[in-house]
Amino acid sequence: MYEYDLSGKVAVVTGGAKGLGNEYVETLALQGCDVAIIDIEAQLAEEEALRISQMTKRKIKAYYGDVGEEADVVKAVGEIVADFGRIDILVNNAGILLYGPKEEGKDPYLDYSVETWDRVMKTNITGPWLVTREVVKQSMQWLRHGKVVNIASVGGIRSTKAGCPSYHASKAGVILLTASQAAELAPYGILVNALSPGSIENGTMVARSANASRKDYWATNGCPLHRPGRYGEMSCALIALVSDENTYVNGQNIVVDGGWMVQM
């Protein structure tokens, strides 16, 4: 029987102050993990760390850091290792979705700025590479084990005409980055996988999509379950991947979308 007990493990979740990242912090703590949050929203991260710590009786601490900035990442990971002693699990969740301009006379794609493109790429693809590098260098390579989960997206597999080219490109990059990391880090006993959420109620896509937030949308959008994902339904896959029971799933991208992709 698989019980997925994570007691004694230390996890790091980037972008854990809100949204799906916040769910992952809660879930990991409820399974017995102590958790470090890395987030640019320092005050919110500290508030959530206190709330989840009080709820779960686990050690939860927040650390400031922009995942796309090398100095921030090196500092935050160093502080986490000093405070917790080790890092067993990393969830690269931090990400942003920025659309092109919607003003009259502007084309969301043709007028998409280089600044917007660079900002998304720095967070969504440089971030997972950089944080993983530091976590492995500062802890996992010495432990000779570890689990890394990169949060990709169905938007990295199928595109939409939504005016967010950098999001699609960056999330596709996360999926292939995951495969590369899985091969590179296997000699250290580290397994690396990706999760690709579809439309999840507490995630970015539902919150920012005019269509996905309409109740009648789900009857016709192609999802066999006729609803968005609910709180906790991403964590089901996450816990299985980071548990000790996972000894052979490596380099995979697991889609959690209620079957939406199979009916497109």
N, C-alpha and C positions, 0 to 999 in steps of 0.2 A: 504493500500500500504506500502511495506517495502522500506525504503530509506537508512537504515544503516548509519545514521549520528552518527559519533563517537566524535563529538565536545565536548571538555571538559574532555575527557578521557586521561589517561596517560598509555602508553604501554612500555613494555620492550621487546626487541628482542635480543636474544643471537646470536652471529655469524652474526651480521647485516652489516658487512663491505662489503660483496661481495656475489655473487650468489643469491640464493633464499632469504636468509636473508635480503639482500639489497632491494630486491623487496618488502618484507613485510614491511620494514621501510618506503619506499616510499608510498606504498598503505595506510598504517595506517595514515600517515601524510596527505595524500590527502583527507582522510575521516574525518579529523579534529583532529586527535590525536597529542599530544606531545609525543615524542618517545625518550627513552634512549636505546643506543646500548651498549651491553657488548661484548667485543671481545679481543682476544689476539693480534690482529694486530692493535695496538693502533694508529699509524699514519694514516693508511688507514681508520680506523673507524672515526677518527677526520675529515679527508678530506671529507668523505661521509656525516657525520653529517652536516658539513657546507654547502655542495652542496644541500642536501635535505632541509635544513632549508631555504636557499635562494630561492629554487624553490617553497616550499609550504607555507612559512611564518609561520611555526610552530616551536616550541622549540624542537630542536633535539640536544642531547648531547651524547658524547662517553665516555665510562668508560672502563678502562683496567680490564681484568679478564680472568683467565683460569677457565672455568665452572666446571672442575673436582677438583679444589683446594678450600677447605672450606674457608680458610682465604681470598682468592680473592673474593669469592662470597659474604661472609658476608660484606666485605668492600664495594664492588661495590653496592650492594643493599642498604646498609646504606646511601651511598652518593646519590643515586638516590632518596630515600625517602626524604632526607634532601633538595635536589635541587628542586624536583617536588611536594613534599607534599603528594604523594600517588601513588599507582600503581593499575590500574584497569584491565590491560590486560598483560598477559605474553605469549610470543611465544618462546618456547624452540627449537630453530632452530640449534644451534651450533652442528656440528657433523663432523666426519672424516671417510674416507674410505681408508684403507691401505691394499694393496695386498701383498701376499707372494712373495718370491724372484723368479725372472724370468731368472736368470743366468743358463747357461748350466750346467747340472748335479744337479740342485736343483729342488725340488718338491714344488710348491707354498703352498700346504697344509702340507705336512710332515715336511717341513723346516720353517714353519711359527713360528716366535719367540714369546716367552712369553712376551717380551718387547713390541712387536707390538700389541699383543692381549690386554695387560693391557692398553696401550695408547688409543686404540679405545674404550674399555669398560669405561674407566675413563671419556672420553669426551661424549660418546653417551648415556650412561645409568646413570652413577653417576651424570653427569651434570644436566639433567632434574629433577632428584630427588632433588638434592642439591639446585638448583636455585629456584625451586618451594617451597621447605621448607622455604627458607629465605624470599621470596616474601610474602608468607602467614604469616609467623611470624611477619615480620616487617611492613606489610601494610594490606593485604587482610582480615586477621582475624578481624581486627578492623573496617574495612569498612563494613564487613558482606556481601560482594559480590566480584565477580571477575570472569574472564574468563582466562583459561589456555589452550593453544594449544601446544601439543608436536608434533614435526615433526618426524614421523617414516619413513617408506619406504615400497614399494612393496617387497623389499628385506627382510623385516621382516615377510613376509607371504609366499613367495616362494623363494627357494634357487636356486643358479646357481653354476656351476662348474667354478668359477672365481678366486679361491684362496683368498677369503676374508671372512673366517669363522667368524671372530669377528664382521664384519659389520652385517651379517645376524643375529647372536645371539643377538647383542646389539639392533637392530631395532625391533626384535621380543619382546625383553624385554621392549622396549618403549611402545609397544601396550598394554602389560599387566600392566605395571606401570601406564598407563593412566587409566585403569579400576580400579586399586587400589586407585589411587588418587581421582577419581570421587566419590568413595564410602566414602573415609576418609574425604574429604573436603566439601561434600555436606552440612553438618550441619553449615558451615560458609557461605553458599550461593554462593559457588564457583562451577562453572561448568568446567569440564576438559575433553577435547577431543583430538583426534590425527588426523593428516592428513598424508596420505601415498602417496607421489608423485611417479609417474612412471618416465619415461625418460622426463625430462624437459630441454629445450634448455639452460636456464641460471642456471641449477643445476649441481650437481657433476657428475651424471652418464653419461650424454651426453658428457660433457667436457673430461671425462677420459676414455670413452669406444671407442675403435677403430671401433666397429661395429655401435654403435648408432650415431656416427658422419658421417657415410657414407650415402649419400642421397638415394642410392638404397636399403639400409637396410629396410627402412620403408614400402616398397611395399610388403615385405614378412615376416615381423617379427611378425605378428599376431595382431597388433593394428588396430582396425576397421577404425580409422581415417587416417591411413597411414602417420602419422607424429608424431614428438615429441610434447610435450606441449610447448606453447609459453609463453612469458613474460605476467604476469597478470592472467594466468589461474589457478594458485594455489591460488592467492589472492581472487578469487571469493568465494571459499569455506571458506577461513580464515575469511573474513569480516562477512560472515553470522554467523559463530560460535561465534565470539567475540562481536557481536552487542547486543543491548538491546532486540532486537526481539527474540533472542535465549533465551528461558526461560526453555526448557525441554530437549534439546539434551545434553546428559551427558554420558561420559564413552564410546563414540563411536570412531571407527577408520574409517575415510572416505577416500576412495581410489580415487586419482585423476590421472588417467592413460590413459584416452581416450578409455577405454574399453579393454585394453590389457589383464587384468587378466581374463576376462570372456571367452576369446578364447584360453587360454593356454591349 
